Amino acid sequence: MAKSSKTELIDKYQAIVDTNKSKIKKTKKAIPYTISGFILVFIAFINYSSHANNNFWGDTTYALKALGIAIITSAIIYILIVIYFVRKFTAENKILNKKLYKLMSLD
């Protein structure tokens, strides 16, 4: 393999690994803000439609139970999606790091 193509591959792989690391870091930082957003949206939904909810649910305890279940369900689904993408990027990084190790090894 030519020297320049080898260095180009190394640079390409390192750039991909760096972008994957930054995506993982950014995704992990966004988790608390997104879950807080879920909670605020559901609370706002309950507050602004309280009259309709009183007619439908009959009591606020049922509405709060439904709100709690909706928040927990959406948070669990979101966390599962985040875990999937983080594992996907981590697996890709492992493969690329192995390729980088083989490329950078002394011939």
VMD Tcl script that builds the backbone (N, CA, C; Angstrom):
set m [mol new atoms 321]
animate dup $m
set s [atomselect $m all]
$s set {name element resname resid chain x y z} {
  {N N MET 1 A 0.850 -1.176 0.000}
  {CA C MET 1 A 0.000 0.000 0.000}
  {C C MET 1 A 0.894 1.237 0.000}
  {N N ALA 2 A 0.538 2.198 -0.806}
  {CA C ALA 2 A 1.339 3.410 -0.909}
  {C C ALA 2 A 1.251 4.206 0.382}
  {N N LYS 3 A 2.302 4.960 0.632}
  {CA C LYS 3 A 2.390 5.722 1.882}
  {C C LYS 3 A 1.282 6.777 1.978}
  {N N SER 4 A 1.015 7.475 0.864}
  {CA C SER 4 A 0.014 8.549 0.919}
  {C C SER 4 A -1.398 7.995 1.097}
  {N N SER 5 A -1.710 6.880 0.445}
  {CA C SER 5 A -3.058 6.314 0.601}
  {C C SER 5 A -3.250 5.774 2.017}
  {N N LYS 6 A -2.156 5.265 2.612}
  {CA C LYS 6 A -2.227 4.771 3.985}
  {C C LYS 6 A -2.508 5.915 4.950}
  {N N THR 7 A -1.834 7.035 4.779}
  {CA C THR 7 A -2.069 8.182 5.662}
  {C C THR 7 A -3.447 8.785 5.428}
  {N N GLU 8 A -3.909 8.749 4.188}
  {CA C GLU 8 A -5.260 9.253 3.903}
  {C C GLU 8 A -6.317 8.396 4.600}
  {N N LEU 9 A -6.125 7.078 4.566}
  {CA C LEU 9 A -7.058 6.189 5.265}
  {C C LEU 9 A -7.018 6.418 6.768}
  {N N ILE 10 A -5.826 6.603 7.312}
  {CA C ILE 10 A -5.695 6.859 8.744}
  {C C ILE 10 A -6.413 8.147 9.114}
  {N N ASP 11 A -6.201 9.196 8.322}
  {CA C ASP 11 A -6.877 10.473 8.596}
  {C C ASP 11 A -8.395 10.341 8.479}
  {N N LYS 12 A -8.848 9.593 7.466}
  {CA C LYS 12 A -10.285 9.398 7.262}
  {C C LYS 12 A -10.898 8.645 8.452}
  {N N TYR 13 A -10.265 7.555 8.871}
  {CA C TYR 13 A -10.773 6.773 9.990}
  {C C TYR 13 A -10.768 7.578 11.293}
  {N N GLN 14 A -9.708 8.340 11.507}
  {CA C GLN 14 A -9.638 9.151 12.731}
  {C C GLN 14 A -10.718 10.222 12.743}
  {N N ALA 15 A -11.005 10.799 11.577}
  {CA C ALA 15 A -12.065 11.807 11.508}
  {C C ALA 15 A -13.429 11.190 11.822}
  {N N ILE 16 A -13.662 9.986 11.304}
  {CA C ILE 16 A -14.939 9.316 11.582}
  {C C ILE 16 A -15.061 8.974 13.058}
  {N N VAL 17 A -13.967 8.479 13.658}
  {CA C VAL 17 A -13.979 8.140 15.085}
  {C C VAL 17 A -14.241 9.395 15.918}
  {N N ASP 18 A -13.607 10.499 15.557}
  {CA C ASP 18 A -13.803 11.752 16.303}
  {C C ASP 18 A -15.243 12.250 16.196}
  {N N THR 19 A -15.831 12.174 15.005}
  {CA C THR 19 A -17.218 12.626 14.870}
  {C C THR 19 A -18.170 11.718 15.646}
  {N N ASN 20 A -17.893 10.410 15.636}
  {CA C ASN 20 A -18.739 9.498 16.414}
  {C C ASN 20 A -18.629 9.787 17.907}
  {N N LYS 21 A -17.424 10.060 18.382}
  {CA C LYS 21 A -17.247 10.393 19.798}
  {C C LYS 21 A -18.007 11.665 20.154}
  {N N SER 22 A -17.954 12.664 19.271}
  {CA C SER 22 A -18.670 13.914 19.567}
  {C C SER 22 A -20.185 13.701 19.526}
  {N N LYS 23 A -20.673 12.836 18.616}
  {CA C LYS 23 A -22.105 12.530 18.576}
  {C C LYS 23 A -22.553 11.843 19.862}
  {N N ILE 24 A -21.732 10.901 20.340}
  {CA C ILE 24 A -22.066 10.191 21.582}
  {C C ILE 24 A -22.108 11.174 22.748}
  {N N LYS 25 A -21.112 12.040 22.818}
  {CA C LYS 25 A -21.037 13.006 23.917}
  {C C LYS 25 A -22.228 13.963 23.884}
  {N N LYS 26 A -22.559 14.452 22.691}
  {CA C LYS 26 A -23.676 15.385 22.548}
  {C C LYS 26 A -25.006 14.719 22.891}
  {N N THR 27 A -25.164 13.465 22.494}
  {CA C THR 27 A -26.397 12.741 22.771}
  {C C THR 27 A -26.564 12.498 24.261}
  {N N LYS 28 A -25.476 12.118 24.933}
  {CA C LYS 28 A -25.559 11.876 26.373}
  {C C LYS 28 A -25.841 13.158 27.146}
  {N N LYS 29 A -25.330 14.294 26.671}
  {CA C LYS 29 A -25.601 15.570 27.346}
  {C C LYS 29 A -27.050 16.005 27.158}
  {N N ALA 30 A -27.674 15.593 26.065}
  {CA C ALA 30 A -29.035 16.043 25.753}
  {C C ALA 30 A -30.111 15.253 26.486}
  {N N ILE 31 A -29.763 14.127 27.081}
  {CA C ILE 31 A -30.767 13.268 27.721}
  {C C ILE 31 A -31.566 14.000 28.803}
  {N N PRO 32 A -30.926 14.659 29.788}
  {CA C PRO 32 A -31.738 15.306 30.834}
  {C C PRO 32 A -32.634 16.417 30.297}
  {N N TYR 33 A -32.147 17.163 29.308}
  {CA C TYR 33 A -32.943 18.256 28.756}
  {C C TYR 33 A -34.147 17.712 27.992}
  {N N THR 34 A -33.974 16.631 27.269}
  {CA C THR 34 A -35.073 16.066 26.512}
  {C C THR 34 A -36.137 15.478 27.441}
  {N N ILE 35 A -35.704 14.768 28.463}
  {CA C ILE 35 A -36.674 14.207 29.410}
  {C C ILE 35 A -37.405 15.327 30.150}
  {N N SER 36 A -36.693 16.397 30.505}
  {CA C SER 36 A -37.355 17.555 31.122}
  {C C SER 36 A -38.370 18.166 30.166}
  {N N GLY 37 A -38.035 18.206 28.887}
  {CA C GLY 37 A -38.975 18.702 27.884}
  {C C GLY 37 A -40.225 17.846 27.801}
  {N N PHE 38 A -40.043 16.509 27.842}
  {CA C PHE 38 A -41.200 15.617 27.867}
  {C C PHE 38 A -42.109 15.946 29.046}
  {N N ILE 39 A -41.507 16.085 30.206}
  {CA C ILE 39 A -42.287 16.352 31.419}
  {C C ILE 39 A -43.036 17.676 31.300}
  {N N LEU 40 A -42.357 18.718 30.838}
  {CA C LEU 40 A -43.003 20.031 30.701}
  {C C LEU 40 A -44.135 20.005 29.683}
  {N N VAL 41 A -43.940 19.311 28.578}
  {CA C VAL 41 A -44.996 19.235 27.563}
  {C C VAL 41 A -46.220 18.519 28.112}
  {N N PHE 42 A -46.008 17.430 28.819}
  {CA C PHE 42 A -47.157 16.709 29.373}
  {C C PHE 42 A -47.852 17.513 30.466}
  {N N ILE 43 A -47.109 18.213 31.287}
  {CA C ILE 43 A -47.728 19.049 32.326}
  {C C ILE 43 A -48.511 20.192 31.683}
  {N N ALA 44 A -47.938 20.820 30.656}
  {CA C ALA 44 A -48.652 21.893 29.963}
  {C C ALA 44 A -49.922 21.359 29.294}
  {N N PHE 45 A -49.815 20.178 28.730}
  {CA C PHE 45 A -50.993 19.576 28.101}
  {C C PHE 45 A -52.109 19.360 29.115}
  {N N ILE 46 A -51.760 18.863 30.280}
  {CA C ILE 46 A -52.767 18.634 31.328}
  {C C ILE 46 A -53.338 19.956 31.828}
  {N N ASN 47 A -52.474 20.965 32.023}
  {CA C ASN 47 A -52.946 22.259 32.521}
  {C C ASN 47 A -53.900 22.946 31.549}
  {N N TYR 48 A -53.554 22.956 30.270}
  {CA C TYR 48 A -54.366 23.693 29.299}
  {C C TYR 48 A -55.630 22.954 28.895}
  {N N SER 49 A -55.659 21.686 29.145}
  {CA C SER 49 A -56.877 20.949 28.817}
  {C C SER 49 A -57.530 20.365 30.065}
  {N N SER 50 A -57.426 21.088 31.164}
  {CA C SER 50 A -57.950 20.567 32.434}
  {C C SER 50 A -59.473 20.433 32.412}
  {N N HIS 51 A -60.136 21.372 31.770}
  {CA C HIS 51 A -61.597 21.291 31.718}
  {C C HIS 51 A -62.033 20.044 30.945}
  {N N ALA 52 A -61.433 19.807 29.818}
  {CA C ALA 52 A -61.776 18.622 29.026}
  {C C ALA 52 A -61.390 17.355 29.774}
  {N N ASN 53 A -60.281 17.406 30.496}
  {CA C ASN 53 A -59.863 16.226 31.260}
  {C C ASN 53 A -60.814 15.940 32.416}
  {N N ASN 54 A -61.320 16.983 33.065}
  {CA C ASN 54 A -62.268 16.754 34.158}
  {C C ASN 54 A -63.536 16.087 33.648}
  {N N ASN 55 A -63.976 16.478 32.452}
  {CA C ASN 55 A -65.157 15.835 31.884}
  {C C ASN 55 A -64.854 14.406 31.462}
  {N N PHE 56 A -63.661 14.174 30.971}
  {CA C PHE 56 A -63.310 12.842 30.476}
  {C C PHE 56 A -62.914 11.899 31.611}
  {N N TRP 57 A -62.013 12.378 32.497}
  {CA C TRP 57 A -61.501 11.518 33.565}
  {C C TRP 57 A -62.411 11.501 34.791}
  {N N GLY 58 A -63.057 12.619 35.036}
  {CA C GLY 58 A -63.949 12.690 36.188}
  {C C GLY 58 A -63.224 13.104 37.456}
  {N N ASP 59 A -61.955 12.833 37.576}
  {CA C ASP 59 A -61.196 13.160 38.774}
  {C C ASP 59 A -59.755 13.429 38.354}
  {N N THR 60 A -59.102 14.301 39.079}
  {CA C THR 60 A -57.735 14.658 38.704}
  {C C THR 60 A -56.732 13.565 39.026}
  {N N THR 61 A -57.031 12.663 39.947}
  {CA C THR 61 A -56.073 11.598 40.265}
  {C C THR 61 A -55.875 10.670 39.081}
  {N N TYR 62 A -56.928 10.399 38.339}
  {CA C TYR 62 A -56.791 9.569 37.150}
  {C C TYR 62 A -55.978 10.283 36.075}
  {N N ALA 63 A -56.193 11.589 35.971}
  {CA C ALA 63 A -55.423 12.362 35.002}
  {C C ALA 63 A -53.936 12.367 35.373}
  {N N LEU 64 A -53.654 12.488 36.672}
  {CA C LEU 64 A -52.249 12.460 37.100}
  {C C LEU 64 A -51.628 11.090 36.888}
  {N N LYS 65 A -52.386 10.033 37.095}
  {CA C LYS 65 A -51.873 8.686 36.827}
  {C C LYS 65 A -51.580 8.518 35.341}
  {N N ALA 66 A -52.487 8.997 34.510}
  {CA C ALA 66 A -52.279 8.904 33.060}
  {C C ALA 66 A -51.060 9.732 32.636}
  {N N LEU 67 A -50.917 10.905 33.264}
  {CA C LEU 67 A -49.756 11.754 32.975}
  {C C LEU 67 A -48.469 11.036 33.373}
  {N N GLY 68 A -48.449 10.445 34.535}
  {CA C GLY 68 A -47.264 9.730 34.999}
  {C C GLY 68 A -46.900 8.567 34.094}
  {N N ILE 69 A -47.904 7.807 33.687}
  {CA C ILE 69 A -47.655 6.676 32.791}
  {C C ILE 69 A -47.137 7.157 31.443}
  {N N ALA 70 A -47.699 8.236 30.923}
  {CA C ALA 70 A -47.255 8.764 29.633}
  {C C ALA 70 A -45.817 9.272 29.717}
  {N N ILE 71 A -45.475 9.960 30.798}
  {CA C ILE 71 A -44.109 10.476 30.959}
  {C C ILE 71 A -43.116 9.326 31.078}
  {N N ILE 72 A -43.438 8.355 31.901}
  {CA C ILE 72 A -42.526 7.227 32.102}
  {C C ILE 72 A -42.359 6.424 30.816}
  {N N THR 73 A -43.442 6.185 30.106}
  {CA C THR 73 A -43.367 5.421 28.861}
  {C C THR 73 A -42.533 6.146 27.813}
  {N N SER 74 A -42.776 7.448 27.638}
  {CA C SER 74 A -42.013 8.190 26.632}
  {C C SER 74 A -40.543 8.309 27.037}
  {N N ALA 75 A -40.255 8.458 28.312}
  {CA C ALA 75 A -38.864 8.537 28.762}
  {C C ALA 75 A -38.142 7.211 28.537}
  {N N ILE 76 A -38.810 6.108 28.811}
  {CA C ILE 76 A -38.192 4.795 28.598}
  {C C ILE 76 A -37.922 4.559 27.114}
  {N N ILE 77 A -38.873 4.902 26.272}
  {CA C ILE 77 A -38.681 4.742 24.827}
  {C C ILE 77 A -37.522 5.607 24.353}
  {N N TYR 78 A -37.461 6.846 24.819}
  {CA C TYR 78 A -36.373 7.737 24.429}
  {C C TYR 78 A -35.019 7.190 24.884}
  {N N ILE 79 A -34.945 6.719 26.113}
  {CA C ILE 79 A -33.682 6.194 26.633}
  {C C ILE 79 A -33.257 4.948 25.857}
  {N N LEU 80 A -34.198 4.091 25.488}
  {CA C LEU 80 A -33.861 2.915 24.691}
  {C C LEU 80 A -33.315 3.307 23.320}
  {N N ILE 81 A -33.905 4.321 22.712}
  {CA C ILE 81 A -33.410 4.797 21.417}
  {C C ILE 81 A -32.003 5.360 21.558}
  {N N VAL 82 A -31.765 6.124 22.608}
  {CA C VAL 82 A -30.434 6.695 22.843}
  {C C VAL 82 A -29.408 5.583 23.080}
  {N N ILE 83 A -29.776 4.584 23.874}
  {CA C ILE 83 A -28.858 3.469 24.133}
  {C C ILE 83 A -28.519 2.739 22.833}
  {N N TYR 84 A -29.503 2.556 21.967}
  {CA C TYR 84 A -29.261 1.892 20.683}
  {C C TYR 84 A -28.252 2.669 19.849}
  {N N PHE 85 A -28.454 3.983 19.731}
  {CA C PHE 85 A -27.549 4.768 18.905}
  {C C PHE 85 A -26.152 4.867 19.504}
  {N N VAL 86 A -26.054 4.960 20.821}
  {CA C VAL 86 A -24.736 5.018 21.459}
  {C C VAL 86 A -23.991 3.705 21.241}
  {N N ARG 87 A -24.682 2.587 21.376}
  {CA C ARG 87 A -24.036 1.294 21.133}
  {C C ARG 87 A -23.619 1.154 19.674}
  {N N LYS 88 A -24.445 1.658 18.772}
  {CA C LYS 88 A -24.121 1.586 17.347}
  {C C LYS 88 A -22.846 2.374 17.051}
  {N N PHE 89 A -22.761 3.596 17.575}
  {CA C PHE 89 A -21.569 4.402 17.340}
  {C C PHE 89 A -20.346 3.817 18.035}
  {N N THR 90 A -20.521 3.240 19.210}
  {CA C THR 90 A -19.410 2.632 19.930}
  {C C THR 90 A -18.886 1.413 19.173}
  {N N ALA 91 A -19.770 0.597 18.644}
  {CA C ALA 91 A -19.352 -0.571 17.868}
  {C C ALA 91 A -18.605 -0.144 16.608}
  {N N GLU 92 A -19.108 0.898 15.956}
  {CA C GLU 92 A -18.430 1.408 14.761}
  {C C GLU 92 A -17.042 1.942 15.115}
  {N N ASN 93 A -16.935 2.617 16.260}
  {CA C ASN 93 A -15.634 3.119 16.699}
  {C C ASN 93 A -14.668 1.974 16.978}
  {N N LYS 94 A -15.145 0.897 17.580}
  {CA C LYS 94 A -14.278 -0.242 17.863}
  {C C LYS 94 A -13.733 -0.842 16.576}
  {N N ILE 95 A -14.588 -0.998 15.587}
  {CA C ILE 95 A -14.152 -1.551 14.299}
  {C C ILE 95 A -13.119 -0.635 13.651}
  {N N LEU 96 A -13.399 0.663 13.656}
  {CA C LEU 96 A -12.468 1.609 13.044}
  {C C LEU 96 A -11.153 1.678 13.808}
  {N N ASN 97 A -11.197 1.560 15.128}
  {CA C ASN 97 A -9.965 1.568 15.911}
  {C C ASN 97 A -9.110 0.343 15.616}
  {N N LYS 98 A -9.745 -0.807 15.383}
  {CA C LYS 98 A -8.987 -1.994 14.993}
  {C C LYS 98 A -8.328 -1.801 13.636}
  {N N LYS 99 A -9.080 -1.212 12.697}
  {CA C LYS 99 A -8.504 -0.935 11.380}
  {C C LYS 99 A -7.353 0.054 11.490}
  {N N LEU 100 A -7.526 1.066 12.336}
  {CA C LEU 100 A -6.450 2.044 12.545}
  {C C LEU 100 A -5.217 1.373 13.141}
  {N N TYR 101 A -5.410 0.475 14.064}
  {CA C TYR 101 A -4.285 -0.220 14.681}
  {C C TYR 101 A -3.515 -1.031 13.651}
  {N N LYS 102 A -4.251 -1.723 12.780}
  {CA C LYS 102 A -3.598 -2.508 11.734}
  {C C LYS 102 A -2.862 -1.612 10.733}
  {N N LEU 103 A -3.464 -0.474 10.407}
  {CA C LEU 103 A -2.812 0.447 9.464}
  {C C LEU 103 A -1.575 1.107 10.064}
  {N N MET 104 A -1.642 1.410 11.345}
  {CA C MET 104 A -0.551 2.147 11.956}
  {C C MET 104 A 0.571 1.232 12.469}
  {N N SER 105 A 0.346 -0.065 12.430}
  {CA C SER 105 A 1.380 -0.965 12.895}
  {C C SER 105 A 2.587 -0.911 11.949}
  {N N LEU 106 A 3.730 -1.148 12.497}
  {CA C LEU 106 A 4.952 -1.096 11.700}
  {C C LEU 106 A 5.000 -2.279 10.748}
  {N N ASP 107 A 5.390 -1.994 9.526}
  {CA C ASP 107 A 5.484 -3.057 8.515}
  {C C ASP 107 A 6.834 -3.734 8.546}
}
mol reanalyze $m
mol bondsrecalc $m
mol representation Tube
mol addrep $m
